[in-house]
Amino acid sequence: MTGGVVRVAAAVILRDDGAVLLAQRPAGKPYAGWWEFPGGKLEAGETPREALDRELREELGLVVRRASSWFVQRYAYPHANVELNFFRVFSFDGEPVGHDGQAFAWQRPGAFDVEPLLPANTRVLAALLLPPVLGITCASDLGEEAFLERAEAAFRAGLKLVQIREKTWPSTRLDDFVRRLAPLARRRQVSLVLNGTAADARRLALDGVHWTSGALAAATARPDVRLLGASCHTADELARAADLGADYAVLGPLRPTPTHPDATPIGWDGFAALVAGARLPVYALGGLTRDDLDAAIDRGAHGVALRSGAWNPAPASRARMRTDLR
């Protein structure tokens, strides 16, 4: 307990098939019978990661092999104010056994069939549906025809989320481009968000909008869109994006990039420091490739945001873009 807040480590345990583990709260505890992600309170002097390892060992009989911090949620229950430090657990030994006699269920993200779930998990349920790679368009560099060919190949290979960002184009050209890209995306169930205004995103029947850091600073409320992203460079901007209900943020640049030659790269250490305690999923951005995905996740990222790297033809041995996180 710190300042009246109960700090908790919570585990999103991922199985090879993409299912996640939920636990039912046992009789005698608040919200008995409700479902939640396994975990428990931090003991005196423990870090969230130490508490995670201990709780999963003591309560479920699991030994964590690979886990990474994800994001933090705060929720005011009638009986306590809680701070949930969520981790994704990618590798573990053992099979879950409820030492308190609680029930467990493996559930597919987007198709949970157990209920009720604790309300503090709402953002986690949405975050589980975000893919590990966010592609950013670069049709102005490649040319529209070449880009659309590469986009179709990337969608076939598993890319599921794309930010349309062509800042130098007039609106008429951008509209025409979107009308050509959107059918390719719909065929593969790819979500498209516009780096622009919510009004234009709705007019073009896109899935959402991505705010620049300037738009984030000027915003006062979340727009009526399915997906909302924001470009961030500081911990304060990450906090503001979470306060306004953004579904994700991108943070960078990690490395020098031709699109932002004057920006100072933050590097992996800087990235990890900024996302520590973030209250929403964060993609690492700037000079990265698909091969940087594991490094990003290990430092607290949800995944990676790629511009040119999302559209480069992959070698035959890597023809399918990884869509799992193990």
Summary of the structure (lengths in Angstrom):
residues: 326
radius of gyration: 20.4
end to end distance: 33.0
largest distance: 63.2
contacts: 1033
relative contact order: 0.12
helix: 31%
strand: 27%
